């Protein structure tokens, strides 16, 4: 069985893959970039919420992890703010690209710190069966968040489509 740490690492690889795919696009591939961004935004939001609830909150009372987990929570807040700002801009906008580059840098550093510092510390002090059981809660919460975000995005796209159809009358 995969532990919560295994699932977090797997989600990190998905996040990295999405932002690398966005990097590899030609400058004029705005529509594809936008679709990949929506996927990246949804995955990061869902992963962060579930990670905070099912990982950070479980270990934040530990004196040896508290400060680090509080900092990581703040990093999640910064990432969320960047994603929100980017979602209000077009991928054609220079500011969008500047924010994307900052987002990549923050994500890369955050993922590296979690995987090289936090995860080994947790794995060394927490029994594997506890990490196994936390993985079920993590997956359930992440999938629930993804479903909510997908519905929100679908409703937003539908509203935008209806607005543009009304404007053409």
C-alpha positions in Angstrom: 0.0 0.0 0.0 1.2 3.5 -0.8 1.7 5.8 2.2 0.5 9.4 2.2 4.1 10.4 1.4 4.1 8.3 -1.7 0.9 9.9 -2.8 2.2 13.4 -2.1 5.3 12.7 -4.2 3.2 11.3 -7.0 1.1 14.5 -7.0 4.3 16.5 -7.0 5.4 14.7 -10.2 2.1 15.5 -11.8 2.4 19.2 -10.9 6.0 19.3 -12.2 4.9 17.5 -15.4 2.1 20.1 -16.0 4.3 23.1 -15.6 7.0 21.6 -17.7 4.5 20.9 -20.5 3.4 24.6 -20.3 7.1 25.6 -20.5 7.5 23.5 -23.7 4.7 25.1 -25.6 5.3 27.5 -28.4 4.5 31.2 -27.5 1.4 31.2 -29.7 -0.2 28.1 -28.0 -2.4 30.2 -25.8 -5.4 27.9 -25.8 -3.3 24.8 -24.8 -1.5 26.8 -22.2 -4.8 28.0 -20.7 -6.1 24.4 -20.5 -2.9 23.1 -18.9 -3.0 26.0 -16.5 -6.6 25.1 -15.5 -5.4 21.5 -14.8 -2.4 22.7 -12.9 -4.5 25.2 -10.8 -7.0 22.5 -9.9 -4.4 19.9 -9.0 -2.4 22.4 -6.8 -5.5 23.7 -5.0 -6.8 20.2 -4.3 -3.4 18.8 -3.4 -2.6 21.7 -1.1 -6.0 21.5 0.8 -5.7 17.8 1.3 -2.0 18.0 2.3 -2.7 20.7 4.9 -5.7 18.8 6.4 -4.3 15.3 6.3 -0.6 15.8 6.7 0.4 19.2 8.0 -2.4 19.4 10.6 -1.6 15.8 11.8 2.0 16.8 12.7 1.9 20.5 13.5 1.7 19.8 17.2 5.2 18.2 17.0 7.7 20.7 18.3 10.4 19.5 15.8 8.0 20.2 12.8 5.8 23.0 13.9 7.8 26.0 12.6 8.5 24.3 9.2 4.8 23.3 8.8 3.6 26.8 9.5 6.1 28.1 6.9 4.8 25.6 4.4 1.3 26.6 5.0 2.3 30.2 4.2 3.9 29.0 1.0 0.6 27.4 0.1 -1.1 30.7 0.7 1.3 32.5 -1.6 0.9 29.9 -4.3 -2.9 30.1 -4.0 -2.7 33.9 -4.4 -0.5 33.6 -7.4 -2.8 31.1 -9.0 -5.8 33.4 -8.4 -4.0 36.4 -9.9 -3.0 34.3 -12.9 -6.5 33.1 -13.4 -7.7 36.7 -13.8 -5.1 37.3 -16.6 -4.8 36.0 -20.1 -1.9 33.7 -21.0 -1.1 36.3 -23.7 -0.3 38.9 -21.0 3.3 39.5 -20.1 2.3 39.7 -16.4 0.8 36.2 -16.6 4.2 34.8 -17.8 6.1 36.7 -15.1 3.8 35.2 -12.5 4.1 31.8 -14.0 7.9 31.9 -13.8 7.6 33.0 -10.1 5.1 30.2 -9.5 7.5 27.6 -11.0 10.3 28.8 -8.8 8.2 28.7 -5.6 6.8 25.3 -6.5 10.2 23.8 -7.3 11.7 25.0 -4.1 8.7 24.0 -2.0 8.5 20.5 -3.5 12.2 20.0 -3.0 12.1 21.1 0.6 9.2 18.8 1.4 10.7 15.8 -0.2 14.3 16.3 1.1 13.5 17.6 4.6 10.0 17.1 5.8 9.0 13.7 4.3 12.2 11.9 5.6 11.6 13.5 9.1 8.0 12.3 9.2 8.9 8.8 7.8 11.6 8.4 10.5 9.2 9.3 13.4 5.8 8.0 12.3 4.9 4.3 11.9 4.2 3.1 8.4 0.7 1.9 9.2 -0.2 5.4 10.3 1.2 6.8 7.1 -0.8 4.2 5.2 -4.0 5.1 6.9 -3.5 8.8 6.3 -3.2 8.1 2.5 -6.8 7.1 2.3 -8.0 10.3 3.9 -5.6 12.3 1.7 -6.9 10.7 -1.5 -10.5 11.1 -0.5 -10.1 14.8 0.3 -8.0 15.5 -2.8 -10.5 13.8 -5.1 -13.4 15.6 -3.5 -11.6 19.0 -3.9 -10.8 18.1 -7.6 -14.4 17.3 -8.3 -15.6 20.6 -6.7 -13.0 22.6 -8.7 -13.9 20.8 -11.9 -17.6 21.6 -11.4 -16.8 25.3 -10.6 -14.7 25.5 -13.7 -17.3 23.9 -15.8 -20.0 26.3 -14.5 -17.7 29.2 -15.2 -17.0 28.1 -18.7 -20.8 27.6 -19.3 -21.6 31.1 -18.0 -18.8 32.6 -20.1 -20.2 30.8 -23.2 -23.7 31.9 -22.5 -22.6 35.5 -22.0 -20.7 35.5 -25.3 -23.7 34.0 -27.1 -26.0 36.6 -25.6 -23.6 39.4 -26.6 -23.7 38.2 -30.3 -27.5 38.7 -30.5 
